[in-house]
Amino acid sequence: MSDSGHRCGFIAIVGRPNVGKSTLLNRILGQKISITSSKPQTTRHRILGIRSGERLQAIYVDTPGIHLQAKSAMNRYLNRVASASLQDVDLILFMVEALRWGTEDELVLERIRQAKAPVILLVNKVDRVTDKSRLLPYLQELGGRYGFEEVLPISATRRSDLLRVEEVVERLLPQQPPVFPPEQITDRSERFLAAEIVREKLMRRLGQELPYGLTVEIERFRRRGNGLVEIGAVIWVERSSHKGMVIGRDGGQLKKVGAQARRDMERLLDSRVFLQLWVKVKEGWSDDERALRSLGYSDEG
């Protein structure tokens, strides 16, 4: 294939927590590589999602939500990762929620002003707006806040809207050869994705506070010759009292998390999976810079 006319580039997806960044990425790729839940801090790492075609390779960068509260080491890490992802990209997708604009959206826009890349504003969840007459004035008001290349009202779950986003992305990316092989869909390893699957199931099942004080570390990942993948994962919590909440009565909570995670892993790996989970305590890990690094939370550019 000649590289003449081929477009390729990095596209950062940024916004405050819970505006639909990971959902957008998964839907564009047609495959789940970024976990989702209704809780903030679900995305904790910079994750590349790569969509390749004959004349285009779009490399999407999913990022943690930028937020005001940066009191703990984890919060500061999340903001650093999100802000760093705005540097050296070819295009920025700034996601906001229809009819909602707050101080955290303004904070993201301030970070965007310091970047050099063109910006597309994606106004998500327009399908949830009951009074459609309010939408046009809102779009016009947002459009006046910055020199956006495009302002697109979308639903991240609607295929026709995603096609419009992809058309604009292709038009704005530079002409250059692909960076990744055409079959590669992410820069993350199977071990990383397995840990994220377990964390997603925990985020979805547990209460409002506990998910922010837990993380998952894969201690064993082994492919057997009989098509079986053996995975051993440790769920780290910050307090002894949290351990029982994760395990549940008679181990019921942990069994359900394990069963749900195993099903997703088998789809991801296209193999049978034997999954073992342990819960351990590491006091105050989310506010300890050294503990964060030891658990894989190192700054990424």
SVG drawing of the C-alpha trace seen along z (x, -y; Angstrom):
<svg xmlns="http://www.w3.org/2000/svg" viewBox="-39 -33 47 62">
<polyline fill="none" stroke="black" stroke-width="0.4" points="0.0,0.0 1.4,-3.4 1.4,-6.0 0.4,-8.8 -2.9,-10.3 -2.9,-8.1 -3.9,-9.9 -2.7,-9.1 -2.7,-10.8 -3.2,-10.8 -6.6,-12.1 -7.0,-12.9 -10.4,-12.3 -10.8,-14.7 -13.5,-15.9 -14.6,-15.9 -15.4,-12.5 -18.5,-10.6 -19.2,-12.4 -18.8,-9.2 -15.2,-9.2 -14.6,-5.5 -18.0,-4.6 -17.2,-6.7 -13.8,-4.9 -15.3,-1.4 -18.1,-2.2 -15.8,-3.6 -13.5,-0.6 -16.3,1.9 -14.5,3.6 -14.3,3.0 -10.8,1.9 -11.7,-0.8 -13.8,0.1 -16.9,-1.8 -19.1,-2.5 -21.3,-5.2 -18.7,-6.2 -15.9,-8.8 -12.3,-7.7 -13.3,-4.6 -10.6,-5.4 -7.2,-5.7 -4.7,-5.3 -4.0,-6.6 -5.2,-4.0 -4.7,-3.9 -7.4,-2.6 -6.3,-2.2 -8.8,-2.1 -7.1,-1.3 -8.5,-1.4 -7.1,-1.4 -6.4,-5.1 -6.6,-6.0 -5.2,-5.1 -6.9,-7.0 -5.1,-6.5 -7.5,-7.6 -6.1,-8.4 -8.7,-7.7 -7.8,-9.7 -9.0,-10.0 -11.5,-12.8 -10.0,-16.1 -11.5,-17.2 -11.1,-19.9 -10.6,-17.8 -6.9,-16.8 -6.2,-16.3 -4.8,-12.7 -1.8,-11.4 -4.2,-9.4 -6.2,-12.5 -3.1,-14.4 -1.8,-11.4 -5.1,-11.3 -5.0,-15.0 -1.3,-14.7 -2.1,-11.9 -5.1,-13.6 -3.2,-16.9 -0.1,-15.2 -2.3,-13.5 -3.1,-16.9 0.5,-17.4 1.8,-16.2 -1.5,-15.1 -2.9,-16.0 -6.5,-16.5 -8.5,-16.9 -12.1,-15.6 -13.5,-17.7 -16.6,-15.9 -19.3,-17.7 -22.8,-16.7 -25.8,-18.2 -27.3,-21.2 -24.6,-20.7 -21.6,-23.0 -19.8,-23.4 -16.6,-24.4 -14.9,-21.1 -15.8,-21.6 -14.3,-25.1 -11.1,-23.6 -10.8,-21.2 -11.2,-24.0 -8.5,-26.0 -6.1,-23.0 -7.2,-22.8 -6.3,-26.5 -2.7,-25.6 -2.6,-22.9 -1.8,-23.5 -4.0,-20.9 -7.4,-21.7 -10.4,-20.8 -13.7,-19.2 -16.4,-19.8 -18.6,-16.7 -21.9,-17.5 -22.8,-14.0 -26.1,-12.5 -28.4,-14.7 -30.8,-11.8 -31.6,-12.3 -32.7,-16.0 -36.4,-16.1 -36.9,-19.8 -35.0,-19.9 -35.7,-23.7 -33.0,-24.3 -30.3,-22.5 -29.6,-25.0 -29.0,-28.0 -26.8,-25.8 -24.7,-24.7 -24.4,-28.3 -23.3,-29.4 -20.7,-26.7 -19.5,-27.4 -18.6,-31.0 -16.4,-29.9 -13.5,-28.7 -12.5,-28.4 -13.7,-24.8 -13.2,-23.2 -16.7,-21.6 -19.4,-21.5 -21.2,-18.1 -24.2,-17.1 -24.0,-13.3 -25.1,-10.2 -22.0,-8.0 -24.2,-5.0 -25.7,-5.9 -23.8,-4.6 -24.8,-7.4 -23.4,-10.0 -20.1,-8.1 -19.8,-8.0 -20.1,-11.8 -17.3,-12.1 -15.1,-9.7 -15.6,-11.7 -14.5,-14.9 -11.5,-13.2 -10.3,-11.8 -10.6,-15.3 -8.5,-16.9 -5.7,-14.3 -2.4,-14.9 -1.3,-12.9 1.4,-10.5 2.0,-6.7 0.5,-4.5 2.3,-4.1 0.9,-0.7 0.3,2.5 -3.2,2.6 -4.3,5.6 -3.3,3.8 -6.2,2.3 -4.5,1.1 -1.1,0.5 -2.1,2.3 -1.2,5.8 -3.7,8.7 -2.5,8.6 -3.5,4.9 -6.9,5.5 -7.6,8.5 -6.9,6.3 -9.2,3.6 -12.0,6.1 -11.9,7.2 -11.8,3.5 -14.8,2.7 -16.9,5.5 -15.9,4.2 -16.7,0.6 -20.1,1.6 -21.0,3.8 -19.7,1.8 -21.0,-1.4 -20.1,-5.0 -16.9,-5.3 -15.1,-2.0 -14.2,-1.7 -11.8,-4.7 -9.8,-2.9 -9.2,0.3 -7.0,1.4 -6.2,4.7 -2.8,6.3 -2.3,9.4 0.2,11.6 -0.1,14.6 -1.0,14.8 -0.1,18.1 -1.3,19.6 -1.5,23.4 -1.0,25.7 -4.6,27.0 -6.1,23.5 -6.6,22.5 -5.4,19.2 -4.6,19.1 -5.0,15.7 -4.3,14.8 -5.3,11.3 -4.9,9.4 -7.5,6.8 -5.8,4.2 -7.9,2.2 -6.9,-0.6 -8.5,0.6 -9.1,3.9 -12.8,3.0 -13.0,2.8 -11.7,6.4 -14.9,7.9 -17.0,5.6 -15.2,6.8 -15.4,10.5 -19.0,10.3 -21.0,12.7 -19.7,16.3 -17.5,15.0 -20.6,14.2 -19.6,10.8 -16.2,12.0 -17.6,15.1 -20.0,12.9 -17.2,10.5 -15.0,13.4 -17.7,15.1 -18.6,11.8 -14.9,11.0 -14.1,14.5 -16.8,14.3 -15.5,11.0 -11.9,12.4 -12.9,15.4 -14.4,13.2 -11.4,10.9 -8.8,13.7 -10.9,16.2 -9.9,18.9 -11.1,20.6 -10.0,18.8 -9.3,20.1 -9.4,17.0 -8.4,16.8 -8.9,13.6 -7.4,12.6 -8.2,9.5 -5.3,7.9 -4.8,4.6 -2.3,1.9 -3.0,-0.9 -3.5,-4.3 -2.1,-3.2 -4.0,-5.8 -2.3,-8.7 1.2,-7.3 3.3,-8.2 5.6,-5.2 2.7,-2.7 1.1,-4.1 4.2,-3.5 4.5,0.0 1.0,0.7 1.5,-0.5 0.4,-4.2 3.4,-5.7 3.1,-9.0 2.5,-8.4 3.1,-10.8"/>
</svg>
